[in-house]
Amino acid sequence: MRAFKRGALTLAAVVGWVVILAQPASAHTVSGIGATNWKTVVTGVSPQVPGLTVTQVEDGSRVEITNHGPEVLILGYQGEPYLRVGPQGVFENRQSPSVYLNCSRTGCAVPPGLDVFGPPQWRKISSGQVVRYHDHRTHWMGTQLPPDIARAQGRVHVEASWHIMMVQGSTPITVSGYYVWIPGTSSVPWLLVAGALAAGGLALGVFAKWGAPLAAALVVLTINDIYHSIAIAGFWSGDLQYKVAQWFSGSWYSIVGWLLGLVGAWMLVRRKVDGLYAAVFAGGSALLFTGLLDNTVLSRSQVPFTASVAADRVTVVISLGLGLGVTLAALIGIRRSKPALPVTLDPATPVEAEPGLVEAGPVLGEEPGADLDADLDGVA
């Protein structure tokens, strides 16, 4: 009973970890967007300007403008000077409301008293010739689906066209595009696969396969979770240093689970009961942080992932199914583990080994009769 309580406390620690870190855990998104059915498309730049390229990045959450030619002035929502991109770097006009409206996917409050069409107040924000920003004309901003999509969510809908105006010298430039609703697929087949993985993991506990088999499942689960986080971070636009920073900020709360997963697998191979507690934490962490929090990828058409949509779904299914299975298997092992009873040894009295326990000599650094609870060979 004592071992089971320890297992329950371990699982409670995972749940508490989720509650405390609910906001960071929701950051399994890129640039403020997770799995979605909306897609942004850039159709062209008119007229074509040498050195100027415009594309959508991060599932349409931001626009990326690169200019290796003469400086380009990007106009804001009211036609005011907003951004300058060119050989001298990137500058933003602090008097432009667009600076504040585009601060994030959902925008920030515009301070009062801006002189929108007065003299610009330029501030340099980058020495490069690339700018990425949230332009809310290029993606759906509503909290509810448009009526036509709500009536027929299983169909493709080209919802709206958009335009971004720029100026290079005296030449006006128009960037055009649209955003489209692309329906996802049913999540049921993926959930069935997750259920099969959970059953397989549970079988490891039912049939007392707590050594190498459970360790192997735990290693697969941990590596899968690490790969999932790296593939999300790689979807961010920017250099390697920026992507590493995004990876750490979005995954630091999972690192504890990864470390415990690898250490727990090592302990399980050595048939140590403490490996079961590590497996509960690592399995629960992968199940909750990746499997449950990212389960929308199973039914969405667009996902923030460097590999394919199918690859993202496979990683989430593994976290869901194997995470649950490993957690349950480890809890069963903890429930069946028994603390060794204290033994008084009399050199003159022969002692027979108790059925179910492996006969072994004293552990280095321990006195005879020490607790044998740390050996999985005593778990039945």
VEXKOL-580631 format. One record per residue: residue in three letters; x, z, y of N, C-alpha, C in turn. Coordinates in steps of 0.2 Angstrom, whole numbers, padded with zeros to 4 digits, always signed. Atoms other than C-alpha are relative to their C-alpha. Example, Ala and Ser with C-alpha at 12.3 -4.5 7.8 and 13.67 -1.06 7.14 Angstrom:
<recs>
ALA+0004+0000-0006+0062+0039-0022+0004+0000+0006SER-0004-0001-0006+0068+0036-0005-0004+0003+0005
</recs>
This chain:
<recs>
MET+0004+0000-0006+0000+0000+0000+0004+0000+0006ARG-0004+0000-0006+0014+0004+0012+0003-0007+0001ALA-0003+0006-0001+0022-0013+0009-0005-0005+0003PHE+0005+0005-0003+0005-0022+0013-0001+0002+0007LYS+0000-0002-0007+0004-0012+0029+0005-0003+0004ARG-0006+0003-0004+0021-0018+0034-0001-0007+0001GLY+0002+0007+0000+0015-0036+0030-0005-0001+0006ALA+0005+0001-0005+0000-0033+0041+0002+0001+0007LEU-0003-0001-0007+0010-0026+0055+0004-0007+0002THR-0004+0006-0002+0021-0042+0054-0004-0005+0002LEU+0005+0005-0002+0006-0053+0055-0003+0001+0007ALA+0003-0002-0006-0001-0043+0069+0005-0001+0006ALA-0005+0001-0005+0016-0045+0078+0000-0008+0002VAL+0000+0007-0002+0014-0064+0077-0006-0002+0004VAL+0006+0000-0004-0004-0063+0084+0001+0002+0007GLY-0001-0003-0007+0002-0052+0098+0005-0005+0004TRP-0004+0005-0003+0016-0065+0101-0003-0005+0003VAL+0004+0005-0002+0003-0078+0103-0004+0002+0007VAL+0004-0002-0006-0008-0068+0115+0005+0001+0006ILE-0004-0001-0006+0007-0063+0126+0003-0007+0003LEU-0003+0006-0002+0014-0081+0127-0005-0006+0000ALA+0005+0005+0001-0003-0090+0127+0002-0006+0005GLN-0001+0005-0005+0002-0099+0143+0006-0005-0001PRO-0005+0004+0002+0019-0105+0138-0001-0004-0006ALA+0002+0004+0006+0012-0110+0121-0004-0006+0001SER+0004+0005-0002+0000-0121+0130+0004-0006+0002ALA-0004+0005-0002+0015-0130+0136+0003-0005-0005HIS-0002+0006+0005+0016-0142+0121-0003-0006+0003THR+0003+0006-0004+0012-0155+0134+0006-0003+0004VAL-0005+0003-0004+0022-0167+0144-0003-0002+0007SER+0003+0001-0007+0020-0167+0163-0007+0001+0001GLY+0007-0002-0001+0004-0158+0162-0005-0003-0005ILE+0005+0004+0005-0004-0169+0148+0002+0001-0007GLY-0001+0000+0007-0006-0167+0130-0003-0006-0004ALA+0003+0006+0003-0014-0178+0117-0007-0002+0004THR+0005+0003-0004-0027-0189+0125-0003-0007-0002ASN+0003+0007+0002-0038-0205+0123+0001-0004+0006TRP-0001+0004-0006-0033-0211+0141+0007-0003+0000LYS-0006+0004+0000-0020-0224+0143+0001-0004+0007THR-0001+0003-0007-0013-0230+0160+0005-0006-0002VAL-0003+0006+0001-0007-0248+0161+0002-0003+0007VAL-0002+0003-0007+0004-0256+0175+0000-0008-0002THR+0001+0007+0001-0001-0275+0176+0005-0004+0004GLY-0004+0004-0004+0011-0281+0189+0002+0003+0007VAL-0002-0001-0007+0020-0280+0206+0000-0007+0003SER+0001+0006-0004+0016-0293+0219+0002+0001+0007PRO-0004+0005+0004+0026-0301+0225+0006+0003-0004GLN-0005-0002+0004+0040-0299+0213+0006+0001+0005VAL-0006-0002-0005+0055-0290+0222+0006+0001-0004PRO-0006-0001+0004+0073-0291+0215+0002+0008+0000GLY-0003-0007+0000+0079-0273+0209-0006+0005+0000LEU+0006-0005+0000+0061-0265+0210-0004-0001-0006THR+0004+0000+0006+0053-0260+0194-0005+0006+0001VAL+0005-0006+0000+0037-0249+0192-0003+0000-0007THR+0003-0001+0006+0031-0242+0176-0004+0007-0001GLN+0003-0006+0001+0020-0228+0169+0004+0004-0005VAL-0003-0004+0005+0028-0213+0160-0004+0006-0002GLU+0003-0006+0003+0023-0198+0150-0007-0001+0000ASP+0008+0001+0002+0006-0205+0144-0004-0001+0007GLY+0003+0002-0006+0002-0211+0162-0001+0006+0005SER+0000-0006-0005+0004-0193+0170+0004-0002+0006ARG-0004+0001-0006+0018-0200+0182+0001-0008+0000VAL-0002+0006-0001+0023-0216+0189+0007+0000+0002GLU-0007+0000-0001+0041-0221+0189+0002-0006+0004ILE-0002+0006-0005+0048-0232+0203+0008+0000+0000THR-0007+0001+0000+0066-0239+0202+0001-0005+0005ASN-0001+0005-0005+0073-0248+0217+0008-0001+0001HIS-0007+0001-0001+0091-0255+0217+0001-0006+0005GLY+0000+0005-0006+0087-0267+0232-0001+0004+0006PRO+0001-0004-0006+0084-0263+0250-0006+0005+0000GLU+0004-0005+0000+0074-0248+0254-0007-0002+0000VAL+0008+0001+0001+0055-0247+0249-0003+0006+0003LEU+0005-0005-0002+0042-0237+0258-0006+0000-0004ILE+0006-0001+0004+0028-0230+0247-0005+0003+0004LEU+0005-0003-0004+0012-0227+0256-0004+0005-0004GLY+0004-0005+0003+0001-0212+0252-0007-0002+0000TYR+0008+0001+0001-0018-0210+0249-0003-0002+0006GLN+0003+0002-0007-0022-0212+0268+0004-0006+0003GLY-0004+0005-0003-0009-0226+0270+0005+0002+0004GLU-0005-0003-0004+0003-0215+0278+0007+0000-0004PRO-0007+0000+0003+0022-0215+0275+0001+0006-0005TYR-0001-0005+0005+0025-0205+0259+0007+0001-0003LEU-0007+0000+0003+0041-0209+0250+0004-0006+0002ARG-0005+0005-0001+0057-0219+0253+0004+0000-0006VAL-0005+0001+0005+0067-0226+0239+0005-0005+0001GLY-0005+0005-0001+0083-0235+0241+0007+0002-0001PRO-0007-0002+0002+0102-0235+0241+0002+0007+0003GLN-0001-0006-0003+0102-0219+0252-0003+0006-0004GLY+0003-0005+0004+0092-0210+0239-0008+0000+0001VAL+0007-0001+0000+0074-0203+0238-0002+0005+0006PHE+0002-0005-0005+0065-0195+0253-0007+0000+0000GLU+0007-0001+0000+0048-0188+0255-0002+0003+0007ASN+0002-0002-0006+0038-0186+0271-0004+0007+0000ARG+0003-0006+0000+0033-0168+0273-0006+0001+0004GLN+0006+0001-0004+0019-0173+0285-0005-0004-0004SER+0004+0004+0004+0011-0183+0271-0004+0005-0005PRO+0004-0004+0004-0004-0175+0262+0002-0001-0008SER-0001+0002+0007+0001-0185+0246+0006+0005-0003VAL-0005-0004+0003+0017-0174+0244-0003+0006-0003TYR+0003-0006+0003+0006-0159+0241-0005-0001-0006LEU+0005+0002+0005-0008-0168+0231+0003-0002-0006ASN-0004+0002+0006+0005-0175+0219+0005+0005-0002CYS-0005-0005+0002+0014-0159+0216+0000+0001-0007SER+0001-0001+0008+0007-0158+0198-0005-0005-0002ARG+0005+0004+0003-0005-0166+0187-0007+0001+0003THR+0006-0002-0003-0019-0157+0195+0000+0001+0008GLY-0001-0001-0007-0012-0156+0213+0000+0007+0003CYS+0000-0007-0003-0009-0142+0225-0004-0001+0007ALA+0003+0000-0006-0017-0137+0241+0004-0003+0006VAL-0004+0003-0006-0013-0147+0257+0000+0005+0006PRO+0000-0004-0006-0007-0136+0271-0004-0003+0006PRO+0003+0003-0006-0017-0137+0287+0005-0002+0006GLY-0004+0002-0006-0010-0145+0303+0005-0005-0001LEU-0005+0006+0001-0001-0160+0296-0002-0005+0005ASP+0001+0006-0005+0002-0174+0308+0001-0006-0004VAL+0000+0005+0005-0002-0187+0295+0003-0007+0003PHE-0002+0007-0002+0001-0203+0306+0005+0001+0006GLY-0005-0001-0005+0013-0195+0318+0007-0002-0003PRO-0006+0002+0002+0032-0196+0317+0002+0003-0007PRO-0001-0003+0007+0037-0193+0298+0006+0005+0000GLN-0005-0005+0001+0047-0178+0293+0003-0001-0006TRP-0003+0002+0006+0059-0184+0280+0004+0005-0003ARG-0004-0005+0004+0067-0173+0267+0003-0004-0006LYS-0004+0004+0006+0080-0180+0254-0002+0005-0006ILE+0002-0003+0006+0074-0175+0237+0005-0002-0006SER-0004+0002+0006+0086-0185+0226+0006-0005+0003SER-0006+0005-0002+0103-0195+0228-0001-0006-0004GLY+0001+0006+0004+0097-0207+0215-0005-0005+0003GLN+0005+0005-0002+0086-0223+0216-0006+0000-0004VAL+0006-0001+0004+0072-0217+0205-0004+0005+0002VAL+0005-0006-0002+0057-0207+0209-0006+0000-0005ARG+0006+0000+0004+0044-0201+0197-0005+0005+0003TYR+0005-0004-0004+0028-0193+0204-0007-0001-0003HIS+0007+0001+0002+0010-0190+0200-0004-0003+0005ASP+0005+0004-0004-0001-0203+0207-0007+0000-0003HIS+0007-0001+0003-0019-0198+0204-0004-0006+0000ARG+0004+0006+0001-0025-0216+0207+0001-0003-0007THR-0002+0004+0007-0017-0221+0190-0003+0004-0006HIS+0003-0003+0006-0026-0209+0179-0007+0004+0001TRP+0006-0003-0001-0043-0201+0176+0001+0008+0002MET-0001-0007-0003-0044-0184+0186-0006+0004-0002GLY+0006-0004+0001-0062-0179+0181+0001+0005-0006THR+0000-0005+0005-0065-0164+0170-0006-0002-0005GLN+0005+0003+0004-0080-0173+0162+0001-0008-0001LEU-0001+0007+0001-0080-0190+0154-0005-0004+0004PRO+0005+0004-0004-0088-0204+0164-0006-0002-0004PRO+0006+0001+0004-0106-0208+0159+0000-0005-0006ASP-0001+0005+0005-0102-0224+0150+0004+0001-0006ILE-0004-0002+0005-0089-0217+0140-0003+0006-0004ALA+0003-0006+0003-0099-0201+0136-0006-0003-0005ARG+0005+0003+0004-0113-0213+0129+0003-0004-0006ALA-0003+0004+0005-0101-0223+0118+0008+0002-0001GLN-0007-0002+0000-0085-0213+0115+0004-0004-0006GLY-0004+0004+0006-0080-0224+0099+0002-0007+0002ARG-0002+0007-0002-0078-0240+0110+0006+0001+0005VAL-0006+0000-0005-0063-0245+0121-0004-0002+0007HIS+0003+0001-0007-0068-0244+0140+0006-0001+0005VAL-0005+0000-0006-0057-0251+0154-0004+0003+0006GLU+0004-0004-0004-0063-0238+0166+0001-0002+0008ALA-0001+0001-0007-0055-0242+0183+0007-0004+0001SER-0006+0003-0003-0042-0253+0192+0003+0004+0006TRP-0003-0004-0006-0029-0245+0204+0005-0004+0003HIS-0005+0004-0004-0017-0251+0217+0004+0005+0004ILE-0005-0004-0004-0001-0243+0225+0003-0005+0005MET-0002+0004-0006+0004-0250+0242+0007+0002+0002MET-0006-0001-0002+0022-0252+0247+0002-0005+0005VAL-0002+0005-0005+0032-0260+0261+0008+0000-0001GLN-0007+0001+0000+0050-0267+0260+0001-0004+0006GLY-0001+0004-0006+0055-0272+0278-0007-0001+0003SER+0007+0002-0002+0040-0282+0284-0004-0003-0006THR+0003+0003+0006+0035-0287+0266-0005+0005-0003PRO+0005-0005+0004+0019-0278+0259+0001-0002-0007ILE+0000+0001+0008+0020-0275+0240-0006+0004-0003THR+0005-0003+0003+0006-0271+0229+0001+0001-0007VAL+0000-0002+0007+0007-0262+0212-0007+0000-0003SER+0007+0000+0003-0008-0265+0201+0000+0002-0007GLY+0000-0002+0007-0014-0258+0185-0007+0003-0001TYR+0007-0003+0002-0029-0249+0176+0001+0005-0005TYR+0000-0005+0005-0033-0235+0165-0006-0001-0005VAL+0004+0002+0005-0042-0237+0149-0001+0006-0005TRP+0002-0005+0005-0051-0226+0136+0001-0003-0007ILE-0001+0003+0007-0045-0229+0118-0002+0006-0005PRO+0003-0005+0005-0055-0219+0105+0005+0002-0005GLY-0005-0002+0005-0045-0209+0093-0004-0001-0007THR+0002+0000+0007-0048-0207+0074-0003+0007-0002SER+0002-0006+0003-0056-0194+0063+0006+0004-0002SER-0005-0005+0002-0046-0178+0060-0001+0002-0007VAL+0001-0003+0007-0054-0175+0043+0005-0002-0005PRO-0005+0001+0005-0042-0184+0032+0007+0004+0001TRP-0006-0004-0001-0027-0175+0040-0001+0007-0002LEU+0002-0007+0002-0036-0158+0038+0000+0001-0007LEU+0000+0000+0007-0038-0162+0020+0007+0001-0003VAL-0008+0000+0002-0019-0165+0018+0002+0007+0002ALA-0003-0006-0001-0016-0149+0027-0003+0005-0004GLY+0003-0004+0005-0028-0140+0015+0004+0000-0006ALA-0004+0001+0006-0018-0147+0001+0006+0004+0000LEU-0006-0003-0001-0002-0141+0008-0001+0008+0000ALA+0002-0008+0000-0010-0123+0011-0001+0002-0007ALA+0002-0002+0007-0016-0123-0007+0007+0000-0004GLY-0007+0000+0003+0002-0127-0013+0004+0006+0002GLY-0004-0006-0003+0010-0114-0002-0003+0007-0003LEU+0003-0006+0003-0003-0101-0008+0001+0001-0008ALA-0002+0000+0007+0001-0106-0026+0007+0004-0002LEU-0007-0003+0000+0019-0100-0023-0001+0008-0001GLY+0001-0007+0000+0012-0083-0020-0004+0002-0006VAL+0004-0001+0006-0001-0083-0034+0004+0001-0006PHE-0004+0001+0006+0012-0088-0047+0007+0004+0001ALA-0006-0004-0001+0025-0076-0040+0007-0004+0001LYS-0006+0004-0002+0037-0090-0034+0003+0001+0006TRP-0002-0002-0007+0045-0080-0020+0007-0001+0001GLY-0007+0001-0001+0063-0085-0023+0001-0007+0003ALA-0002+0006-0002+0070-0102-0021-0006-0005+0002PRO+0005+0004-0002+0053-0111-0021-0003+0001+0007LEU+0003-0002-0007+0046-0101-0006+0005-0001+0005ALA-0005+0001-0005+0063-0102+0003+0000-0008+0002ALA+0000+0007-0001+0062-0121+0001-0006-0002+0005ALA+0006+0001-0004+0045-0122+0008+0001+0003+0007LEU-0001-0003-0007+0050-0111+0023+0005-0004+0004VAL-0004+0004-0004+0065-0122+0027-0003-0006+0002VAL+0004+0007-0002+0054-0138+0027-0004+0002+0006LEU+0004-0002-0005+0042-0129+0038+0004+0001+0007THR-0004-0001-0006+0056-0123+0050+0003-0006+0003ILE-0003+0007-0002+0065-0140+0051-0006-0004+0003ASN+0005+0004-0003+0048-0148+0054-0002+0002+0007ASP+0002-0002-0006+0044-0137+0068+0005-0001+0006ILE-0006+0001-0005+0061-0139+0077-0001-0008+0002TYR+0001+0007-0001+0059-0158+0075-0006-0002+0005HIS+0006+0001-0005+0042-0157+0083+0001+0001+0007SER-0002-0002-0007+0048-0148+0098+0005-0005+0003ILE-0005+0005-0002+0063-0160+0100-0004-0007+0002ALA+0004+0006-0001+0051-0175+0099-0004+0000+0006ILE+0004-0001-0006+0040-0168+0112+0004+0000+0007ALA-0004-0001-0006+0054-0164+0124+0003-0007+0002GLY-0003+0007-0001+0062-0182+0121-0005-0005+0004PHE+0005+0004-0003+0045-0189+0128+0001+0000+0008TRP+0000+0000-0008+0049-0183+0146+0005-0005+0002SER-0004+0005-0003+0057-0196+0157+0005+0004+0004GLY-0005-0003-0003+0074-0191+0164+0006+0000-0004ASP-0006+0000+0003+0092-0188+0159+0000+0005-0006LEU+0000-0005+0005+0097-0178+0144+0000+0007+0002GLN+0000-0007-0003+0101-0162+0154-0008+0002+0002TYR+0007-0002-0002+0083-0163+0161-0005+0001-0007LYS+0004+0000+0006+0075-0166+0143+0002+0007-0004VAL-0002-0006+0003+0085-0151+0136-0003+0006+0004ALA+0003-0005-0004+0079-0140+0150-0008+0000-0001GLN+0007+0000+0002+0061-0145+0146-0001+0002-0007TRP+0000-0003+0007+0064-0142+0128+0000+0007+0000PHE-0001-0007+0000+0070-0125+0131-0006+0004+0003SER+0006-0004-0003+0056-0120+0143-0007-0001-0004GLY+0006+0001+0004+0043-0127+0131+0000+0003-0007SER-0001-0002+0007+0050-0120+0115+0003+0007-0001TRP-0004-0006+0001+0059-0104+0119-0003+0006-0004TYR+0004-0005+0003+0045-0093+0112+0000-0002-0008SER+0000+0002+0007+0047-0103+0095+0006+0001-0003ILE-0006-0001+0003+0065-0100+0093+0001+0006-0004VAL+0000-0006+0004+0062-0082+0086-0002-0002-0007GLY+0002+0002+0006+0052-0090+0073+0004-0004-0004TRP-0005+0004+0003+0065-0103+0069+0005+0004-0004LEU-0005-0004+0002+0078-0090+0067-0002+0004-0006LEU+0002-0004+0005+0068-0079+0056-0002-0005-0006GLY+0001+0004+0006+0063-0094+0045+0006-0002-0004LEU-0006+0002+0003+0081-0099+0042+0003+0006-0004VAL-0003-0006+0003+0087-0081+0039-0005+0002-0006GLY+0005-0002+0006+0071-0077+0028+0001-0005-0006ALA-0002+0004+0006+0075-0092+0017+0006+0002-0003TRP-0006-0002+0003+0092-0086+0014-0001+0007-0003MET+0002-0006+0003+0085-0069+0010-0004-0001-0006LEU+0005+0001+0006+0072-0076-0002+0005-0003-0006VAL-0004+0003+0005+0086-0086-0011+0004+0006-0003ARG-0003-0005+0002+0095-0070-0013-0005+0006-0003ARG+0006-0004+0003+0078-0062-0019+0000+0007+0003LYS+0001-0006-0004+0077-0049-0005-0007+0000+0003VAL+0006+0000-0002+0060-0043-0001-0001-0001+0008ASP+0000+0001-0007+0064-0043+0018-0001-0007+0002GLY+0001+0007-0002+0064-0062+0017-0008-0001+0000LEU+0007+0001+0000+0045-0060+0014-0003+0001+0007TYR+0003-0002-0007+0042-0052+0031+0002-0005+0005ALA-0003+0005-0004+0053-0065+0039-0005-0006-0001ALA+0004+0005+0002+0042-0078+0030-0007+0000+0004VAL+0007-0001-0003+0026-0071+0037+0000-0001+0007PHE+0000+0001-0007+0032-0071+0055+0002-0008+0001ALA-0002+0007-0001+0040-0089+0054-0006-0004-0002GLY+0006+0004+0002+0025-0096+0044-0006+0001+0005GLY+0005-0001-0005+0013-0088+0056+0001-0003+0007SER-0002+0003-0006+0023-0094+0071-0001-0008+0000ALA+0001+0007+0001+0023-0112+0065-0008-0002+0000LEU+0007+0001+0000+0004-0111+0061-0003+0000+0006LEU+0003-0002-0006-0001-0104+0077+0002-0005+0006PHE-0003+0003-0006+0011-0112+0090+0000-0008+0000THR+0000+0008+0001+0012-0130+0083-0006-0002-0003GLY+0006+0003+0004-0002-0132+0070-0007+0001+0004LEU+0007-0001-0004-0017-0124+0080+0000-0003+0007LEU+0000+0002-0007-0011-0127+0098+0001-0008+0001ASP-0001+0008+0000-0007-0146+0094-0005-0003-0004ASN+0004+0003+0004-0021-0149+0083-0004-0006+0002THR+0003+0006-0003-0029-0162+0095+0003-0006-0001VAL-0003+0007+0002-0016-0175+0090-0003-0003-0006LEU+0002+0003+0006-0025-0177+0074-0006-0005+0002SER+0006+0004-0001-0040-0185+0083+0001-0004+0007ARG-0001+0004-0006-0032-0193+0099+0004-0006-0001SER-0004+0006+0000-0025-0210+0102+0007+0000+0003GLN-0006+0000-0004-0011-0206+0114+0003+0007+0000VAL-0003-0006+0001+0001-0192+0111+0007+0000+0003PRO-0007-0001-0003+0017-0185+0120+0005+0001-0005PHE-0004+0000+0006+0029-0189+0106+0004-0006+0000THR-0005+0006+0000+0045-0200+0105-0001-0004-0006ALA+0001+0004+0005+0040-0206+0088-0007-0002+0000SER+0006+0003+0000+0024-0214+0082-0006+0006+0000VAL+0006-0004+0000+0006-0206+0083+0000+0003-0007ALA+0001-0003+0007+0006-0204+0064+0006+0005-0001ALA-0005-0005+0001+0023-0195+0064-0002+0007+0003ASP+0002-0006-0003+0016-0183+0076-0005+0004-0004ARG+0005-0003+0004+0001-0180+0066+0003+0003-0007VAL-0003-0003+0006+0012-0177+0050+0003+0007+0002THR-0003-0007-0002+0022-0163+0059-0005+0005+0001VAL+0005-0005-0002+0006-0155+0065-0003+0002-0007VAL+0003-0001+0007-0002-0156+0047+0005+0005-0004ILE-0005-0005+0003+0014-0148+0040+0000+0007+0002SER+0001-0007-0003+0013-0134+0052-0006+0004-0001LEU+0006-0003+0002-0005-0131+0049+0000+0002-0007GLY+0001-0002+0007-0005-0132+0030+0005+0004-0003LEU-0005-0004+0003+0012-0126+0025+0001+0006+0004GLY+0000-0006-0004+0012-0113+0039-0005+0005-0003LEU+0005-0004+0003-0004-0106+0032+0002+0002-0007GLY-0002-0002+0007+0002-0107+0014+0006+0005-0001VAL-0006-0004+0000+0019-0099+0017-0002+0007+0002THR+0002-0007-0003+0011-0085+0027-0004+0004-0006LEU+0004-0003+0005-0002-0081+0013+0005+0002-0006ALA-0004-0001+0006+0011-0083-0001+0005+0007+0001ALA-0005-0006-0002+0023-0070+0008-0004+0006+0000LEU+0004-0006+0000+0009-0058+0011-0002+0002-0007ILE+0001-0001+0007+0004-0059-0007+0006+0004-0003GLY-0006-0003+0003+0022-0055-0012+0001+0007+0003ILE+0000-0007-0003+0022-0040+0000-0005+0005-0003ARG+0005-0004+0003+0006-0034-0007+0002+0003-0007ARG-0001-0002+0007+0013-0034-0024+0007+0004-0001SER-0006-0004+0000+0030-0026-0020-0001+0007+0000LYS+0000-0007+0001+0033-0008-0025+0006+0003+0002PRO-0006-0004-0002+0045+0004-0017+0002+0004-0007ALA-0002-0004+0005+0056+0012-0030-0001+0007+0000LEU+0001-0007+0000+0053+0030-0035+0007+0003+0000PRO-0007-0003+0000+0068+0042-0032+0001+0002-0007VAL-0002-0002+0007+0077+0045-0048+0006+0005+0001THR-0006-0005+0001+0088+0060-0052+0004-0001-0006LEU-0004+0002+0005+0102+0055-0063+0004+0006-0003ASP-0004-0005+0004+0109+0066-0077+0004-0003-0005PRO-0005+0004+0005+0125+0060-0085-0001+0001-0007ALA+0001-0001+0007+0120+0068-0101-0006-0003-0003THR+0006+0003+0002+0103+0060-0102+0000-0007+0001PRO+0001+0007-0001+0101+0042-0106-0006-0002+0003VAL+0006+0002-0004+0089+0033-0095-0002-0008-0002GLU+0002+0007+0001+0079+0017-0100-0003-0003+0006ALA+0002+0004-0006+0075+0004-0087-0008+0000-0001GLU+0007+0001+0000+0057+0004-0082-0002-0007+0000PRO+0002+0007+0001+0048-0012-0087-0002-0003+0007GLY+0002+0004-0007+0047-0025-0072+0006+0001+0004LEU-0005+0000-0005+0063-0019-0064+0007-0002-0004VAL-0006+0003+0002+0080-0027-0066+0006+0006+0000GLU-0005-0005+0000+0094-0015-0072+0006-0003+0004ALA-0005+0002-0004+0108-0015-0060+0004+0006+0002GLY-0005-0005-0002+0123-0005-0054-0002+0002+0007PRO+0001-0002-0007+0123+0004-0037+0003-0005+0005VAL-0002+0005-0005+0125-0007-0022+0006+0003+0004LEU-0006-0003-0004+0141-0005-0012-0002+0003+0006GLY+0001-0003-0006+0140+0008+0001-0006+0005-0001GLU+0006-0004+0001+0124+0016-0007+0001+0005-0006GLU+0000-0004+0005+0122+0031-0018-0004-0002-0006PRO+0004+0001+0006+0115+0030-0036-0007+0002+0001GLY+0007-0003-0001+0096+0031-0035-0003-0003+0007ALA+0002+0002-0006+0095+0021-0019-0006-0004-0001ASP+0006+0004+0000+0079+0011-0014+0001-0007-0003LEU-0001+0006+0003+0077-0004-0025-0005-0005+0002ASP+0006+0004-0002+0062-0011-0015+0003-0007+0003ALA-0003+0006-0004+0074-0024-0007+0001-0006-0005ASP-0001+0005+0005+0075-0034-0024-0007-0003-0002LEU+0006+0004+0002+0062-0047-0028-0001+0000-0007ASP+0001+0000+0007+0065-0045-0046-0005+0006-0002GLY+0004-0006+0001+0055-0029-0045-0008-0002+0002VAL+0006+0002-0002+0040-0039-0038-0004-0003-0006ALA+0004+0003+0006+0026-0043-0051-0007-0001+0002
</recs>
